Amino acid sequence: MSTRAAWALIVASLAFGFVLGWVIAGGRQRVDRPSPGEMSQQMAPGMANAPGRGATSPGMPELPPDHPPIDKDWARDPEWQKELQAQLNRVQQDPKDWQAWRVLARLYTVAQQVDKAQEAYGKVMEIRPDDPDVYAEVGLFYLNGGRFEEAERMADRALQLAPDHADALFLKGSVLGMYRKDRAAAARVWEQLLQKHPQYPMADFVRQMIEQMKRPAERTPS
């Protein structure tokens, strides 16, 4: 697998991971503060066999049979609409309910309503200004949308609050490799991730990426 294809898989994992992260797959049971690495557990199934991405490297987990459809029009789904209204009722009753705002952000994300998702995440950050988990999740949202500078800013903010934050380190390494094209720096950040969190859910993939980044850069024929 080429480095270019590997980086594409990261973007795919983020996009499909939000499907698992939304309320039907986990939000309804998991509206409290996520533990370190929890977002990555949600992202991991999207690493393999993504439509249009081709084959992945050996050892990548496949999407489970009961994985929610990736290309589904979620905004028309009755369960999505029901849960959306439930969370809207929660924030109407308590505008400071950051957990409900976070679920709303995920609901809007899977429905590709990016502006509404960003607004909801803005509310979460406003209510939880010192929560590194929030900044890491928002950074992954930005990275999924190709907004690398915002993603890096969120990663840096999370790491200021928690220097060894697992998901923030994963995010920072992704930005350094995908956007900054700094393979050495990305490898260093991800090596720190593996050192501090050897059981990180995406550890195997990170190790593969580090190996890829430490190889001589591929030259494009002139």
N, C-alpha and C positions, 0 to 999 in steps of 0.2 A: 504494500500500500504506500503510495507516495505521500510526501508531507502535505501537498496540496489537498489530497483526498482526505487525509486525516483531519486537517483543520476543518474541512467541510463537514465532517462527521460531528465535530464539536457543535457547530451551528445547528445541525440536524438534531442533536441530542437536546439542545436547549429548547428548540421549537416543540419537539415531541414530549419533552419532559414536562412542559407546562400542561399538557393534556393530562398526564398523571397527577400533576400537582393541583389541578382544579378540584372543585368541591366534590364531584361525584366519585372521583378516584381517591380522594384523601382529605379534601378541605372540610367536609362535613364532620369528619372524625378528628381533624387536626387543625382546628382554628386557634389553638394556643401557640405559644412561642415555640418555633422549631428548634430542635437540637442541632448541634454542629454536624454537618454531613447529611442532614435530612433532605435538603434540596437535591443533593447529588444522587441520593437513592431514588428520588423521583425522576431524575434525568437519565439515570443509567440505562433503562430499557430502550430509550431512543437511540442508543449508540449503534444498533445493529439493524441491517436489512431495511433501512429507510427507503421508501419508494423513490426511485430515480437516483439513488445514491450508489447503486452497484453493490458488489460484494464487499464485506468488511473483513478485517484481519481475523485470524483464528482466535478463539477465546472470547469474542465479543458475545454478550448475551443477546438472544433474539427477543423480539417483542412477544409477550405472552399471548396465548390464544384469546384471552378475554380483554386484551388491551382495547380501550375505546378507539373507535375509528378516527384516524388522523385527519382525513379530509372531510369530515362531517360538518354540516352547517349547524353549529351548536346553537346559534341564536334562535333557530326554529325548533330546537329540542324542548319538549315539555318539561323535562326534569331541569334543564338549564334555566328555563324561564321561571320555574317554580322557585329554584334556589336563588336566582337573581332577586326576585321579589322579596324573598325572606330576608336576604342581606340588606336590601334597600330599606326594608321596614326597621331593621336593627339600627342602621345608622341614622334613620329619621328619629327614632326614639332616643338614641344616644350618639350624637355626632363624634364623640371621642372613642367610640368602639373601634379600636384599631384592628382588632381581629376580623371584624366584619368588613372593614375597608380592604384588608388584605385578601379576603376571599373574593370580594368584588373585583379586585385587580386581576386575580387569576381567571375569574369567569370572563371578564372582558378580553383578557389575553387570548384565551383559546378561541373566542369568537372573532378574533382579529379586529376588535374595536380598540385600536391602539391608543387613541386620544383619551378615551374613558379609562382605560387601564392606567395610563400615566397619571391621570388626575387622581385616581384612587390610590395609587402608590404615593403620590404627593401627600395625600392625607395621612397615610401611614407614617411617612417620614416626619411630618409635622407633629404627630402625636408621640412618636417614638424617636426623638432626635439623637439618642445615644445608644441605639440598638444596632450592633454590627450585623446581626442576622438580617435585619431589614435592608440595610445598604447592600449587602451581598445579593439578596434576592432582586432588588431593583436593578443592580448592575447586570445580573443575568438577563433581565428583561431588556435592558438597553443593548446588550451584546447580541441577543437574538434578533433585534431590529437593525443590526449593523451600525449602531450608534456608539462607536468605540470610545470616543473621548468621554462621553457621559459614563460609559461602563467603567472606564479606568478611574474616573473620579469617585465613583461609588466604591470600587475596590479599595482605593487609597483611604477613603473615609472609614471603611470597615476595619482596615488594618491599623489605622490610627487608634481605634477603640479597642481592638483585639489583635495584636500583631501576629498571632498564630492561628487566626480564624481560618478554618479549613476551606469553606466555600469561597471566601475572599481570596485566598491564595490560589485556588483553582481559577477564579475569574481573572486575577492579575496575570497569571501565567498565560492564559488564553489571549488576553489583550496584547501582551508583549509579543507573542508569537504571530497572531493574526494581523494585528494592526501596526505595531511598531517594527515588525520584522526583525526583532532582536532575539535570535534563537538562543544565544548564550544566556541572556537575562531571563528569558522564559524558563530555560532549563534550571537555572539557579532557584527561581521561585518555586517551581514544581518539586525540586529536590528538597526544599524546605518543607513543602507540604507532606512529602512522603516520610521525612524524618520525624515530623511532629505528629503525623496522623498515618501510621503505617497501615491501618485497617480502613483507610478511606474507601468508600464504595467504588470509586473510579480509579483506584490505585493502579490496577493492571494497565488500564488505558494510558494513564499518566506516564508509567514506566516506558511504554512503547513510544510515546511521543518524545520523551527525553532521549531515547536512543535515536529516533529519527532526527532530532534537532542537533545532536552531537556529531552526526555524519556530515561530511563536506556538502556544502550547498550544491544543489543541482544547477548546472549551467544551461541556460537557454541557448540553442543554436542561433547564430547570427544569420 
